[in-house]
Amino acid sequence: MPTPQLIFEVHYPVTGDPRAVSLASGGVLGVHADFLNAWDQEALEREVRVCLNGDNVCGVVSNRATG
């Protein structure tokens, strides 16, 4: 079954030894984020139909044009 993928990257400038960096939640790999779905409903339904139900890889990964 296809699963939607959400990628969220944050780059912080680090001075000093980057191995000494830690987050309030622990190490740098244990992050937490919340997601709020604010898609336009028609666009969301089109993406589900074309990408998920159509068994296609869509978005940045496939360089598919949006619109």
C-alpha positions in Angstrom: 0.0 0.0 0.0 1.5 3.4 -0.9 2.4 5.7 1.9 2.6 9.5 1.6 6.0 10.9 2.6 6.5 14.2 4.2 10.1 15.6 4.4 10.9 18.5 6.6 14.5 19.6 6.8 15.9 22.2 9.1 19.5 23.4 8.8 21.0 25.4 11.7 24.4 27.1 11.5 26.7 25.5 14.1 29.8 27.0 15.5 32.3 24.8 17.3 32.2 21.0 17.4 29.0 19.7 15.7 29.2 16.5 17.7 28.4 18.5 20.8 25.0 19.6 19.5 22.0 18.2 21.2 18.3 19.1 21.2 15.9 19.5 24.1 14.4 16.1 23.2 17.8 14.4 23.2 20.2 13.7 20.3 19.8 15.3 16.9 18.1 12.2 15.5 15.2 12.2 18.0 13.3 15.2 16.8 9.6 15.8 17.2 7.3 17.8 14.9 3.5 18.4 14.6 1.7 18.3 11.3 -1.3 20.5 10.4 -3.2 19.5 7.2 -4.1 22.7 5.4 -4.3 21.4 1.8 -6.8 22.7 -0.6 -9.3 19.8 -0.6 -9.4 19.5 -4.4 -5.6 19.5 -4.7 -5.4 16.9 -2.0 -7.9 14.6 -3.7 -6.1 15.0 -7.0 -2.8 14.0 -5.4 -4.4 11.0 -3.7 -6.0 9.9 -7.0 -2.9 10.4 -9.2 -0.1 9.6 -6.8 -1.3 7.2 -4.1 -4.1 5.4 -5.9 -2.4 5.6 -9.3 0.7 3.9 -7.8 2.9 6.8 -9.0 5.8 8.5 -7.2 5.0 12.2 -7.2 6.4 15.5 -6.0 10.0 16.6 -5.6 11.4 13.0 -5.6 10.1 12.4 -9.1 10.5 16.0 -10.3 6.9 15.9 -11.4 5.7 19.4 -12.4 3.1 20.8 -10.0 0.0 22.7 -11.0 
